[in-house]
């Protein structure tokens, strides 16, 4: 019985939590023995499912050497191999810093951006530009660039003020004309030109805004936006914590979709296949060279930076991602997900805005709060774990078996929606 654990995104007195006794493949197993399809990859971080041999073997191999050592003035072959793999996805990146979670990876990037300004005698550049509906973490610094008021309003007295861009052009798929062509940038350029003098960095979620309700942003808009940042001497921080390393069919979304290499790319979630907490901030040599030229120490550290167990799994997963064709499987499944959600919108009058990209499918449910609140329990009844974000229903399943899983996803999600008619 749950008595003393305060679960995340929950009230203190939650008495209806599921007790998980095992997890394997795409499924969670409850105390009753019921198998539940993990429809959101345990908060978007299980690309190869649960209990994959790669994870077990990587951990055992590393445990036979050591489980952890201090990362200050000490390294091992594994962490250097991982850093090499991450920077090798780009042409202008050359350093990687590590933390334990996505929020801290973003915070490192924000701090590095500003410290670079100090070293370049640009101390007035203290602000950040973010997008409306943005979400980049829950530390105080990252909440300062959050574009969703519900997450930050209680802490507003502690947050620094930044700039936000409104009127984001969203699309439902790559077939939308706005995906490839967005020309309404005049007002945005005027805005950026006016604030560039005190702005250090633009921060974006490339292509998909997660916590906003899986909103897909026009690719052309983002390409032009980062182009404006370059034009006005503003760094770019790309938050790939959700979308990077396979989720939408690319290892590095910013480089492969936007054809752009920013000052910072932050990854987490998929990095260790959702096993050991680890995040990474991949740093452009234009930043690291400034620190090197000034022999400047960066005073930000974590006890478990360069975590050896996480490193071992991450090296194994990145090798798997490169050799398995996983990204191609995701891209091939995207069309199936889009068609399925479009069919839901035709069948159910309360479903609208069906959309998909990579292994993300979503729609809006035009239902009252009482019915929305029933969805999780109905999903468990029919053997699928889903958690709507507001009125957004979404699927973000494990990637490794996604083509075969589509039959189960379609069947179970349809049963859930049938109960909301």
Secondary structure, DSSP 8 states (H G I E B T S, - for coil): ---S---TTS-TT------EEEEEBTEEEETTS-EEEETTHHHHT-TT-BS-HHHHHHHHHHHTT-S----TT---HHHHHHHHHHHTTSSSEEEEEEESSHHHHHHHHHHHHHHHHHHTT-TT--EEEEETT----SSHHHHTT---HHHHGGGGGG----EEE----EESSTTSHHHH-----HHHHHHHHHHGGGEEEEEE-SSEETTTTSEEE-HHHHHHHHHHHHHTT-EEEEE-TTTTTTTTS-S-HHHHHS----SEEEE-GGGGTTSS--EEEEEEHHHHHHHHHTT-------TTTT-HHHHHHHHHHHHHHHHS-HHHHHHHHHHHHHHHHHHHHHH-TTEEEEEEETTEEEEEE---HHHHHHHHHHHHHTTEE---BTTEEEE---STTHHHHHHHHHHHHHHHHHTT-
